[in-house]
Amino acid sequence: NLADNNFTGPLPTSLAGNKNLIL
């Protein structure tokens, strides 16, 4: 999910979002 890949909230909404945040 493209939305999950973007850090737009206080916490990542998926593993993909979390990975994107870390990178």
Steps between C-alpha positions, in 0.01 A plus 500: 500500500647835397347668802671247729833576335481864610556604860197725541403421860646463849560130431564297183184328380675193359835322476560677171434836662729411790777386268466819297527705819816319611664538161 
